[in-house]
Amino acid sequence: MVGILEEHLEYLSTTGRHALFARALGQVVQPGDVVADLGCGFGVLGFQSLAAGADRVFGIDQTAAIEIARETARRSGLEDRYTCLHSSTFKAELPEKADVLVCDHVGYFGIDYGIIAMLQDARQRMLKPDGAVVPQHLDLNVAAVSSEACHDLATAWSRAPVPAEYAWLDTYAANSRHEFEFAPDDLCSAPARIGRVRLDEDNPDLLEFNSELVITQPGMMHGIAGWFDCELAEGVWMTNSPLEKDAINRSQAFFPLAKPLDLEAGNRIGVSMRIDHKAQLFTWTIQPGNGGEAQTMSTWKSTILSAADLAKGAE
Ligand SMILES: C[S@@+](CC[C@H](N)C(=O)[O-])C[C@H]1O[C@@H](n2cnc3c(N)ncnc32)[C@H](O)[C@@H]1O
């Protein structure tokens, strides 16, 4: 239970987030609406929907967080209007269709916490034909990173005091998506928008994005940073950009380079990403523009599989 309290204290202490969701919900929710609060946690977005005029909210969470939402609703005198369902959203059945779906499943890189699959399923099963979703769409941004602290994340297994027999796990660390809080100085290229995802329509399981980065600071490139600009409702944007002073205080994603590159200002770097958002598998390829060796990293290569898993895959 302590884990859940800590986790949700972090969400509920995120500066800037609640004011943005309140604005978005104020714009989208109409008096009398039914709202589904997907992955509701402690229920904050559902309570905001009620404040925005919703008649009733269905809060759905698959963890014990739902009990905190239930008790908070009771203490606030909202238990008749906030109904709690302890379930995965993929299994929950609502007694009626919703006018609005809301969630904050935006993760660090926008699509790295399963928001596409969650909203796709809920739109098909829970939403009225003319219903709305909050958030509406995501822009995904990347920049080259020069940061010893990031390099340390990708080489953590080969450094003392980790016993030497685990050094081979550096391969896993280099093929992992890490959480990191970037400062503007950690970025050694201009940022680029690599992709845009609409959340109010279906998306393919496999997303492919390409972009080019231009190096602005000479030195070692250790990987790429990824973050989101998320349009909650028309004109209401939430971002975790390390370059934006009004960003919410949420970490960004770091995608390492297995072999860091020594670069000069003006060098061009191709970045390709293939993302299986349902399986949450991320593959990123970094191609130096001077014809140097391309490097492909993938979270598939850091997935821990047992012999039994492999045998199952071969069936
Ligand atoms: C990022 S937190 C957001 C909580 C709350 N909506 C907020 O904005 O503070 C995500 C919540 O979704 C829940 N969750 C994740 N996947 C879920 C799913 N498929 N079905 C139900 N709950 C889910 C987690 O247990 C967690 O409480």
The ligand as an SDF file (V2000), in Angstrom:
LIG
                    3D

 27 29  0  0  0  0  0  0  0  0999 V2000
   -0.5650    7.4840  -14.3570 C   0  0  0  0  0  0  0  0  0  0  0  0
   -1.6950    6.9080  -13.1500 S   0  0  0  0  0  0  0  0  0  0  0  0
   -2.9380    8.1270  -13.2770 C   0  0  0  0  0  0  0  0  0  0  0  0
   -3.8840    8.1310  -12.1090 C   0  0  0  0  0  0  0  0  0  0  0  0
   -4.9430    9.2360  -12.1600 C   0  0  0  0  0  0  0  0  0  0  0  0
   -5.7820    9.1140  -13.3430 N   0  0  0  0  0  0  0  0  0  0  0  0
   -4.2940   10.5850  -12.1520 C   0  0  0  0  0  0  0  0  0  0  0  0
   -4.3680   11.2750  -13.1680 O   0  0  0  0  0  0  0  0  0  0  0  0
   -3.7090   10.9530  -11.1220 O   0  0  0  0  0  0  0  0  0  0  0  0
   -2.3440    5.5200  -13.9850 C   0  0  0  0  0  0  0  0  0  0  0  0
   -3.3270    4.6620  -13.1970 C   0  0  0  0  0  0  0  0  0  0  0  0
   -3.8970    3.7520  -14.1250 O   0  0  0  0  0  0  0  0  0  0  0  0
   -3.9840    2.4630  -13.5610 C   0  0  0  0  0  0  0  0  0  0  0  0
   -3.9980    1.5430  -14.7050 N   0  0  0  0  0  0  0  0  0  0  0  0
   -3.0050    1.3200  -15.6010 C   0  0  0  0  0  0  0  0  0  0  0  0
   -3.4450    0.5270  -16.5870 N   0  0  0  0  0  0  0  0  0  0  0  0
   -4.7550    0.2500  -16.3020 C   0  0  0  0  0  0  0  0  0  0  0  0
   -5.7570   -0.5040  -16.9470 C   0  0  0  0  0  0  0  0  0  0  0  0
   -5.5440   -1.1140  -18.1240 N   0  0  0  0  0  0  0  0  0  0  0  0
   -6.9620   -0.6030  -16.3570 N   0  0  0  0  0  0  0  0  0  0  0  0
   -7.2140    0.0180  -15.1930 C   0  0  0  0  0  0  0  0  0  0  0  0
   -6.3030    0.7590  -14.5440 N   0  0  0  0  0  0  0  0  0  0  0  0
   -5.0980    0.8900  -15.1010 C   0  0  0  0  0  0  0  0  0  0  0  0
   -2.8290    2.3550  -12.6090 C   0  0  0  0  0  0  0  0  0  0  0  0
   -3.1440    1.4420  -11.5870 O   0  0  0  0  0  0  0  0  0  0  0  0
   -2.7320    3.8110  -12.0980 C   0  0  0  0  0  0  0  0  0  0  0  0
   -3.5080    3.9670  -10.9390 O   0  0  0  0  0  0  0  0  0  0  0  0
  1  2  1  0
  2  3  1  0
  2 10  1  0
  3  4  1  0
  4  5  1  0
  5  6  1  0
  5  7  1  0
  7  8  2  0
  7  9  1  0
 10 11  1  0
 11 12  1  0
 11 26  1  0
 12 13  1  0
 13 14  1  0
 13 24  1  0
 14 15  1  0
 14 23  1  0
 15 16  2  0
 16 17  1  0
 17 18  1  0
 17 23  2  0
 18 19  1  0
 18 20  2  0
 20 21  1  0
 21 22  2  0
 22 23  1  0
 24 25  1  0
 24 26  1  0
 26 27  1  0
M  CHG  2   2   1   9  -1
M  END
$$$$
